[in-house]
Amino acid sequence: MEATLSVLDAKTAALRRRSIRRYRPDPVPEELLRDILQAALRAPSAWNLQPWRLLGVRDAATKKALREAAFGQAQVEEAPVVLVLYADLEDALAHLDEVIHPGVQGEKREAQKRAIQAAFAGMDAKERAQWAAGQSYILLGYLLLLLEAHGLGSVPMLGFDPEKVKALLGLPAHVAIPALLPLGYPAEEGYPSHRLPLERVVAWR
Ligand SMILES: Cc1cc2nc3c(=O)[nH]c(=O)nc-3n(C[C@H](O)[C@H](O)[C@H](O)COP(=O)(O)O)c2cc1C
């Protein structure tokens, strides 16, 4: 088992992170993963709806089946853990009392609930799923940095058949799956980062 001696600061983790697709067989301690997830769940979301949900897969047979749904990508089967990040807006909207701040009470609270329901009333199922997936990518960003900061390698993945993954894991048809995230202690360095220069993507007025 890998002892985590120190945690990297956010800037160091951002500069060091690369996609890691090969892992050592060492198990990832559940306590460490819970600690990382607890911090990642501080990610912000519009209306504070937190529509993201996570399923941690460690079972070998399930990972093998997930690999097949991911067009045979080996990292899905070989990672000690695969986090399935999905977004369930319907679940979030059905439980608004969980997410509205406890400091908001009475008529203000009811008005907030009505405003949130109204904001989504005009969206069809596809738009709702896309909206919730967009929020969930904020959590994914937090997770990528936190995993790196704690010495764990991971690779975000969109290369899979979402319908097959839903059927395999028994997820409701309406959910979006923004990413699979295989993770573990790195057994490779990953490719050196290649990024657009700041001037290409940032403008000022
Ligand atoms: C949303 C998303 C989906 C991705 N899907 C895959 C994938 O299916 N398989 C894979 O090997 N890498 C996948 N990647 C990894 C990217 O190829 C990688 O992040 C990019 O090339 C930059 O390299 P770096 O992560 O090492 O900095 C994905 C990355 C993101 C953010």
The ligand as an SDF file (V2000), in Angstrom:
LIG
                    3D

 31 33  0  0  0  0  0  0  0  0999 V2000
  -13.9810   14.5050  -21.3490 C   0  0  0  0  0  0  0  0  0  0  0  0
  -12.7380   13.7250  -21.7050 C   0  0  0  0  0  0  0  0  0  0  0  0
  -12.8550   12.5140  -22.3720 C   0  0  0  0  0  0  0  0  0  0  0  0
  -11.7130   11.7440  -22.6710 C   0  0  0  0  0  0  0  0  0  0  0  0
  -11.8670   10.4920  -23.1990 N   0  0  0  0  0  0  0  0  0  0  0  0
  -10.7740    9.6730  -23.2940 C   0  0  0  0  0  0  0  0  0  0  0  0
  -10.9200    8.3000  -23.6610 C   0  0  0  0  0  0  0  0  0  0  0  0
  -12.0160    7.7950  -23.9150 O   0  0  0  0  0  0  0  0  0  0  0  0
   -9.8010    7.5320  -23.7160 N   0  0  0  0  0  0  0  0  0  0  0  0
   -8.5580    8.0280  -23.4260 C   0  0  0  0  0  0  0  0  0  0  0  0
   -7.5910    7.2670  -23.4810 O   0  0  0  0  0  0  0  0  0  0  0  0
   -8.3910    9.3280  -23.0710 N   0  0  0  0  0  0  0  0  0  0  0  0
   -9.4630   10.1560  -22.9780 C   0  0  0  0  0  0  0  0  0  0  0  0
   -9.3190   11.4680  -22.5690 N   0  0  0  0  0  0  0  0  0  0  0  0
   -7.9680   11.9810  -22.2280 C   0  0  0  0  0  0  0  0  0  0  0  0
   -7.4880   13.0620  -23.2080 C   0  0  0  0  0  0  0  0  0  0  0  0
   -7.0770   12.4740  -24.4020 O   0  0  0  0  0  0  0  0  0  0  0  0
   -6.3640   13.8530  -22.5240 C   0  0  0  0  0  0  0  0  0  0  0  0
   -6.8500   14.4550  -21.3460 O   0  0  0  0  0  0  0  0  0  0  0  0
   -5.7630   14.9270  -23.4270 C   0  0  0  0  0  0  0  0  0  0  0  0
   -5.1590   14.3590  -24.5550 O   0  0  0  0  0  0  0  0  0  0  0  0
   -4.7340   15.7720  -22.6890 C   0  0  0  0  0  0  0  0  0  0  0  0
   -3.7140   14.9620  -22.1440 O   0  0  0  0  0  0  0  0  0  0  0  0
   -3.3990   14.9420  -20.5770 P   0  0  0  0  0  0  0  0  0  0  0  0
   -4.6680   14.5520  -19.8690 O   0  0  0  0  0  0  0  0  0  0  0  0
   -2.3230   13.9160  -20.3940 O   0  0  0  0  0  0  0  0  0  0  0  0
   -2.9610   16.3100  -20.1930 O   0  0  0  0  0  0  0  0  0  0  0  0
  -10.4370   12.2580  -22.3300 C   0  0  0  0  0  0  0  0  0  0  0  0
  -10.3260   13.5060  -21.6870 C   0  0  0  0  0  0  0  0  0  0  0  0
  -11.4530   14.2190  -21.3610 C   0  0  0  0  0  0  0  0  0  0  0  0
  -11.3040   15.5350  -20.6200 C   0  0  0  0  0  0  0  0  0  0  0  0
  1  2  1  0
  2  3  1  0
  2 30  2  0
  3  4  2  0
  4  5  1  0
  4 28  1  0
  5  6  2  0
  6  7  1  0
  6 13  1  0
  7  8  2  0
  7  9  1  0
  9 10  1  0
 10 11  2  0
 10 12  1  0
 12 13  2  0
 13 14  1  0
 14 15  1  0
 14 28  1  0
 15 16  1  0
 16 17  1  0
 16 18  1  0
 18 19  1  0
 18 20  1  0
 20 21  1  0
 20 22  1  0
 22 23  1  0
 23 24  1  0
 24 25  2  0
 24 26  1  0
 24 27  1  0
 28 29  2  0
 29 30  1  0
 30 31  1  0
M  END
$$$$
